[in-house]
Amino acid sequence: MAMEATEIRRLILESLPDAEVAIEDLRGDGDHYAAHVTSSAFEGKSRVQQHQMVYQALQGKMGGELHALALQTGLPGTLPTGNEE
């Protein structure tokens, strides 16, 4: 069962309202995504804890509706936006 990128984004923003979320459908199949998530809520958290916060936001859909999610997390301004030259 596939999951829409907009639903992934909605769930993350529901848990991390200040987050900036960029989602890429890696295969165009709705099952394999990459997500870049920045949030001030990650302050003082390890990378593992940041990822756990995002997975928790997905409310158990990871491994079910959502097959794979390559995840990058960080504080605002710490991840590449893709707009760099």
Secondary structure, 3 states (H helix, E strand, C coil): CCCCHHHHHHHHHHHCCCCEEEEEECCCCCCEEEEEEECHHHCCCCHHHHHHHHHHHCCCCECCCECEEEEEEECCCCCCCCCCC
